[in-house]
Amino acid sequence: MRYRRKRRPTNVLSFDYAHDSEQRGDSIIDGEVILCPEVIRREAVEQGETYRQRLQFLLEHGLIHLLGLDHGTALEQQQWERQEQRLV
């Protein structure tokens, strides 16, 4: 409950260890992506996807967060969608 103030498990969490480009140095990504298989399985069924499809989407989602992007504003969402297209 402490992390993100949620009282339920989430599908993916990303922990960025290099919060700005100066800290990143030569590495592109420095962090962790934590996935919850139980939640992912449930979501896959609800959305008519296979477990593998949902897992891949959420892994990509977590990695985009580690690149320093978010999707809270319209501009951020546009940047996010461009990054998603690069991964496809």
Residue frames relative to the residue before (quaternion, step in Angstrom):
aa qw qx qy qz dx dy dz
M 1.0000 0.0000 0.0000 0.0000 0.00 0.00 0.00
R 0.6125 0.5857 -0.3682 0.3824 3.59 1.04 -0.53
Y 0.7127 0.4305 -0.2699 0.4836 3.56 0.94 -0.81
R 0.8506 0.0336 -0.0996 0.5152 3.57 -0.77 1.13
R 0.4268 -0.7409 0.4362 0.2804 3.61 1.24 0.24
K 0.4490 0.6585 -0.4656 0.3847 3.57 1.01 0.86
R 0.3113 -0.7589 0.5474 0.1661 3.57 -1.07 0.76
R 0.6893 0.4014 -0.2832 0.5324 3.57 1.17 0.47
P 0.5680 -0.5828 0.4335 0.3870 3.58 -1.14 0.44
T 0.2859 -0.7485 0.5751 0.1650 3.54 -1.17 0.62
N 0.6058 -0.5908 0.3982 0.3540 3.56 -1.24 0.35
V 0.8126 -0.0196 0.0580 0.5796 3.61 0.95 -0.84
L 0.0669 -0.7514 0.6549 0.0450 3.53 -1.19 0.71
S 0.1457 -0.7695 0.6164 0.0816 3.56 -1.08 0.77
F 0.1108 -0.7777 0.6175 0.0393 3.54 -0.96 0.94
D 0.1839 -0.8048 0.5620 0.0516 3.54 -0.36 1.32
Y 0.2119 -0.8049 0.5451 0.1006 3.58 -0.62 1.13
A 0.7212 0.3044 -0.2132 0.5846 3.61 1.27 -0.19
H 0.1786 -0.8679 0.4579 0.0715 3.54 0.17 1.32
D 0.7940 0.1416 -0.1216 0.5786 3.61 1.13 -0.25
S 0.6972 -0.5125 0.3068 0.3964 3.56 -1.24 0.42
E 0.6012 0.5595 -0.3725 0.4322 3.62 1.08 -0.56
Q 0.6783 0.4732 -0.2917 0.4805 3.58 0.98 -0.77
R 0.6067 0.5989 -0.3572 0.3816 3.58 1.07 -0.66
G 0.1813 -0.7998 0.5504 0.1563 3.60 1.01 -0.70
D 0.8063 -0.2312 0.1930 0.5091 3.58 -0.86 -0.96
S 0.6102 0.5671 -0.3688 0.4123 3.59 1.15 -0.37
I 0.4279 -0.6930 0.5220 0.2534 3.54 -1.06 0.77
I 0.8001 0.1005 -0.0155 0.5912 3.56 0.91 -0.94
D 0.0471 0.7654 -0.6398 0.0511 3.54 -0.97 0.94
G 0.5657 0.5797 -0.4112 0.4181 3.56 -0.08 1.27
E 0.4390 -0.6664 0.5362 0.2749 3.52 -1.34 -0.30
V 0.1697 -0.7189 0.6617 0.1287 3.50 -1.29 0.58
I 0.1202 -0.7865 0.6051 0.0304 3.56 -0.73 1.12
L 0.1117 -0.8057 0.5815 0.0160 3.56 -0.75 1.11
C 0.2549 -0.7607 0.5801 0.1410 3.59 -1.07 0.76
P 0.3453 -0.7863 0.4730 0.1970 3.62 -0.16 1.25
E 0.6303 0.5493 -0.3435 0.4278 3.61 0.94 -0.80
V 0.6830 0.4620 -0.2796 0.4919 3.59 0.88 -0.93
I 0.6480 0.5283 -0.3200 0.4457 3.58 0.94 -0.86
R 0.6340 0.5207 -0.3324 0.4652 3.62 0.97 -0.78
R 0.6593 0.5082 -0.3057 0.4621 3.57 0.90 -0.93
E 0.6730 0.4981 -0.2945 0.4608 3.58 0.88 -0.93
A 0.6175 0.5501 -0.3465 0.4427 3.60 1.00 -0.80
V 0.6565 0.4975 -0.3047 0.4781 3.58 0.92 -0.88
E 0.6704 0.5147 -0.2957 0.4453 3.58 0.87 -0.98
Q 0.7635 0.3766 -0.1862 0.4906 3.59 1.03 -0.80
G 0.4899 -0.6952 0.4131 0.3258 3.58 1.27 0.12
E 0.5022 0.6214 -0.4312 0.4192 3.56 1.14 0.70
T 0.5082 -0.5715 0.5129 0.3899 3.53 -1.30 0.14
Y 0.6488 -0.4949 0.3941 0.4229 3.55 -1.25 0.35
R 0.6561 0.5302 -0.3109 0.4380 3.58 0.92 -0.89
Q 0.6391 0.5218 -0.3273 0.4605 3.61 0.96 -0.82
R 0.6839 0.4796 -0.2877 0.4686 3.57 0.87 -0.97
L 0.6320 0.5352 -0.3220 0.4588 3.59 0.98 -0.84
Q 0.6599 0.5037 -0.3125 0.4616 3.59 0.89 -0.90
F 0.6470 0.5206 -0.3240 0.4533 3.59 0.89 -0.92
L 0.7155 0.4583 -0.2679 0.4541 3.60 0.83 -0.96
L 0.5971 0.5323 -0.3674 0.4745 3.59 1.10 -0.56
E 0.6458 0.4995 -0.3129 0.4852 3.59 0.96 -0.85
H 0.6222 0.5483 -0.3296 0.4511 3.58 0.99 -0.86
G 0.6816 0.4874 -0.2815 0.4676 3.57 0.89 -0.95
L 0.6543 0.5124 -0.3157 0.4580 3.59 0.99 -0.80
I 0.6196 0.5273 -0.3531 0.4619 3.60 1.02 -0.70
H 0.6143 0.5254 -0.3514 0.4725 3.59 1.03 -0.69
L 0.6655 0.5015 -0.3103 0.4575 3.61 0.98 -0.78
L 0.6001 0.5347 -0.3607 0.4732 3.58 1.23 -0.31
G 0.6034 -0.6040 0.3292 0.4035 3.56 1.32 -0.03
L 0.5599 0.6110 -0.3896 0.4018 3.58 1.24 0.14
D 0.1236 -0.7427 0.6517 0.0919 3.51 -1.31 0.48
H 0.3035 -0.7669 0.5391 0.1707 3.59 -1.24 0.10
G 0.3221 0.7926 -0.4588 0.2397 3.56 1.09 0.76
T 0.7625 0.2689 -0.1652 0.5648 3.60 1.12 -0.58
A 0.6835 -0.4772 0.3496 0.4276 3.58 -1.28 0.24
L 0.6540 0.5012 -0.3132 0.4722 3.61 0.94 -0.84
E 0.6475 0.5055 -0.3146 0.4756 3.58 0.94 -0.86
Q 0.6379 0.5305 -0.3267 0.4528 3.59 0.99 -0.80
Q 0.6347 0.5200 -0.3299 0.4668 3.61 1.01 -0.76
Q 0.6525 0.4964 -0.3074 0.4831 3.59 0.94 -0.88
W 0.6257 0.5542 -0.3192 0.4467 3.55 1.03 -0.87
E 0.6880 0.4908 -0.2819 0.4543 3.57 0.84 -1.00
R 0.6129 0.5272 -0.3530 0.4710 3.60 1.07 -0.65
Q 0.6577 0.5009 -0.3087 0.4704 3.58 0.96 -0.83
E 0.6153 0.5395 -0.3454 0.4595 3.61 1.01 -0.76
Q 0.6571 0.5191 -0.3138 0.4475 3.58 0.93 -0.87
R 0.6122 0.5476 -0.3438 0.4551 3.59 1.08 -0.65
L 0.6904 0.4928 -0.2766 0.4517 3.57 1.04 -0.75
V 0.6160 0.5913 -0.3423 0.3921 3.57 1.14 -0.60
